[in-house]
Amino acid sequence: NVVSYEANPDLEETIRANYKLNGWEPNLIMNAVTSDGRDLVFHQDPNILSSSAYDRDFDTNTITVPSMPFEKLLDQHNPNV
């Protein structure tokens, strides 16, 4: 039972394709995970490794993404790993 969270909406297609290549159907939630659940300002970079919640003064596309508070995530999924 795997649940994946991703803040960068540009990665959804890639994540789903990767799961499919491995014979899995993802339980993918396109949200950030934060301490308080407030919307998150996210800085998308064409180089996904440079995308970040922190503004590092790169030429990025700044978007706002929904988030889920970490405590709620723990209560909802009851992880054991």
Backbone as CSV, one residue per row, in Angstrom:
resi,resn,N_x,N_y,N_z,CA_x,CA_y,CA_z,C_x,C_y,C_z
1,ASN,0.852,-1.169,0.000,0.000,0.000,0.000,0.901,1.236,0.000
2,VAL,1.056,1.850,-1.149,1.950,3.002,-1.302,1.130,4.227,-1.675
3,VAL,1.370,5.321,-0.978,0.755,6.601,-1.295,1.886,7.571,-1.596
4,SER,1.794,8.246,-2.738,2.824,9.216,-3.141,2.229,10.611,-3.178
5,TYR,2.986,11.565,-2.679,2.600,12.971,-2.741,3.621,13.696,-3.595
6,GLU,3.143,14.601,-4.444,4.040,15.393,-5.295,3.483,16.796,-5.433
7,ALA,4.331,17.787,-5.188,3.914,19.189,-5.273,3.970,19.735,-6.698
8,ASN,4.855,19.202,-7.521,5.077,19.758,-8.859,4.119,19.122,-9.872
9,PRO,3.088,19.859,-10.314,2.121,19.279,-11.242,2.730,18.854,-12.575
10,ASP,3.861,19.422,-12.943,4.515,19.041,-14.196,5.055,17.611,-14.156
11,LEU,5.157,17.017,-12.977,5.716,15.670,-12.861,4.662,14.571,-12.840
12,GLU,3.398,14.938,-12.809,2.355,13.914,-12.682,2.431,12.879,-13.807
13,GLU,2.531,13.305,-15.031,2.571,12.365,-16.157,3.776,11.430,-16.057
14,THR,4.924,11.969,-15.694,6.145,11.162,-15.561,6.007,10.146,-14.430
15,ILE,5.458,10.566,-13.309,5.286,9.661,-12.174,4.336,8.529,-12.550
16,ARG,3.221,8.864,-13.180,2.252,7.831,-13.575,2.876,6.859,-14.586
17,ALA,3.662,7.373,-15.521,4.324,6.515,-16.509,5.330,5.588,-15.832
18,ASN,6.056,6.102,-14.851,7.037,5.285,-14.138,6.346,4.155,-13.367
19,TYR,5.263,4.470,-12.693,4.494,3.430,-12.004,4.035,2.371,-13.009
20,LYS,3.494,2.824,-14.151,2.975,1.895,-15.159,4.072,0.962,-15.661
21,LEU,5.277,1.505,-15.883,6.404,0.681,-16.327,6.715,-0.426,-15.322
22,ASN,6.414,-0.166,-14.076,6.679,-1.145,-13.017,5.452,-1.982,-12.659
23,GLY,4.389,-1.846,-13.462,3.192,-2.655,-13.249,2.330,-2.230,-12.082
24,TRP,2.429,-0.966,-11.672,1.657,-0.465,-10.535,0.700,0.621,-10.992
25,GLU,-0.389,0.740,-10.277,-1.303,1.867,-10.436,-1.068,2.770,-9.232
26,PRO,-0.616,4.007,-9.458,-0.248,4.833,-8.301,-1.440,5.354,-7.515
27,ASN,-1.240,5.441,-6.222,-2.123,6.209,-5.362,-1.384,7.532,-5.206
28,LEU,-1.568,8.399,-6.194,-0.793,9.637,-6.308,-1.660,10.826,-5.952
29,ILE,-1.194,11.605,-5.006,-1.898,12.806,-4.576,-1.021,14.000,-4.928
30,MET,-1.562,14.852,-5.799,-0.794,15.990,-6.292,-0.961,17.182,-5.344
31,ASN,-0.303,17.064,-4.208,-0.276,18.101,-3.171,1.117,18.120,-2.559
32,ALA,1.455,19.258,-2.007,2.643,19.331,-1.163,2.273,18.777,0.213
33,VAL,3.255,18.467,1.001,3.050,18.087,2.400,3.788,19.132,3.236
34,THR,3.052,19.774,4.131,3.623,20.842,4.942,3.254,20.640,6.408
35,SER,3.806,21.457,7.251,3.486,21.349,8.677,2.098,21.887,8.993
36,ASP,1.591,22.851,8.200,0.336,23.510,8.560,-0.795,23.375,7.542
37,GLY,-0.538,22.814,6.361,-1.592,22.615,5.374,-1.951,23.834,4.547
38,ARG,-1.223,24.923,4.731,-1.498,26.108,3.917,-0.977,25.906,2.498
39,ASP,-1.584,26.615,1.538,-1.092,26.573,0.170,0.389,26.932,0.161
40,LEU,1.104,26.342,-0.781,2.552,26.490,-0.851,2.951,27.189,-2.141
41,VAL,3.782,28.203,-2.039,4.368,28.821,-3.227,5.511,27.919,-3.672
42,PHE,5.445,27.481,-4.931,6.404,26.514,-5.462,7.065,27.102,-6.691
43,HIS,8.373,26.941,-6.777,9.162,27.501,-7.881,9.575,26.362,-8.810
44,GLN,8.890,26.285,-9.968,9.158,25.235,-10.945,10.315,25.643,-11.845
45,ASP,11.252,24.739,-11.998,12.389,24.951,-12.891,12.334,23.868,-13.974
46,PRO,12.702,24.186,-15.216,12.732,23.148,-16.250,13.595,21.949,-15.837
47,ASN,14.639,22.194,-15.062,15.432,21.122,-14.473,14.736,20.768,-13.164
48,ILE,14.014,19.647,-13.156,13.176,19.341,-11.989,13.960,19.274,-10.687
49,LEU,15.252,18.974,-10.776,16.060,18.925,-9.553,16.249,20.304,-8.943
50,SER,16.023,21.350,-9.733,16.160,22.712,-9.230,14.834,23.306,-8.784
51,SER,13.729,22.584,-8.968,12.435,23.064,-8.486,12.443,23.027,-6.961
52,SER,11.745,23.995,-6.348,11.872,24.107,-4.902,10.755,24.953,-4.302
53,ALA,10.498,24.728,-3.030,9.616,25.611,-2.273,10.346,26.898,-1.898
54,TYR,11.652,26.883,-2.034,12.464,28.047,-1.706,12.853,28.791,-2.969
55,ASP,12.710,30.106,-2.946,13.103,30.932,-4.077,14.617,31.101,-4.051
56,ARG,15.280,30.495,-5.000,16.744,30.537,-5.053,17.241,31.478,-6.141
57,ASP,16.384,32.416,-6.526,16.713,33.433,-7.518,17.078,32.838,-8.877
58,PHE,16.462,31.685,-9.221,16.591,31.132,-10.560,15.435,31.665,-11.393
59,ASP,15.542,31.529,-12.683,14.459,31.923,-13.573,13.427,30.792,-13.575
60,THR,12.475,30.848,-12.629,11.510,29.769,-12.452,10.094,30.258,-12.695
61,ASN,9.193,29.317,-12.861,7.767,29.586,-12.928,7.224,29.428,-11.510
62,THR,6.677,30.474,-10.950,6.177,30.423,-9.580,4.676,30.138,-9.604
63,ILE,4.288,29.072,-8.896,2.882,28.676,-8.815,2.507,28.480,-7.348
64,THR,1.231,28.372,-7.085,0.750,28.050,-5.754,0.085,26.679,-5.812
65,VAL,0.489,25.795,-4.914,-0.055,24.434,-4.893,-0.709,24.168,-3.543
66,PRO,-1.747,23.340,-3.528,-2.365,22.978,-2.249,-1.428,22.068,-1.463
67,SER,-1.614,22.059,-0.171,-0.806,21.155,0.643,-1.683,20.457,1.669
68,MET,-1.131,19.383,2.190,-1.794,18.626,3.244,-0.917,18.720,4.484
69,PRO,-1.505,18.993,5.651,-0.686,19.024,6.861,-0.172,17.622,7.199
70,PHE,1.064,17.550,7.599,1.723,16.272,7.870,0.960,15.443,8.901
71,GLU,0.471,16.080,9.949,-0.262,15.354,10.990,-1.523,14.692,10.430
72,LYS,-2.226,15.387,9.546,-3.429,14.820,8.935,-3.064,13.624,8.059
73,LEU,-1.973,13.745,7.330,-1.486,12.654,6.492,-1.211,11.421,7.354
74,LEU,-0.563,11.612,8.486,-0.286,10.487,9.389,-1.570,9.836,9.887
75,ASP,-2.539,10.652,10.278,-3.823,10.125,10.766,-4.570,9.381,9.665
76,GLN,-4.545,9.941,8.458,-5.303,9.383,7.338,-4.731,8.046,6.848
77,HIS,-3.413,7.951,6.764,-2.787,6.775,6.152,-2.221,5.783,7.162
78,ASN,-2.031,6.208,8.399,-1.484,5.348,9.438,-0.264,4.564,8.951
79,PRO,0.790,5.271,8.520,1.961,4.578,7.972,2.675,3.729,9.028
80,ASN,3.321,2.664,8.528,4.040,1.778,9.449,5.473,1.517,8.983
81,VAL,5.917,2.271,8.018,7.297,2.121,7.534,7.991,3.447,7.635
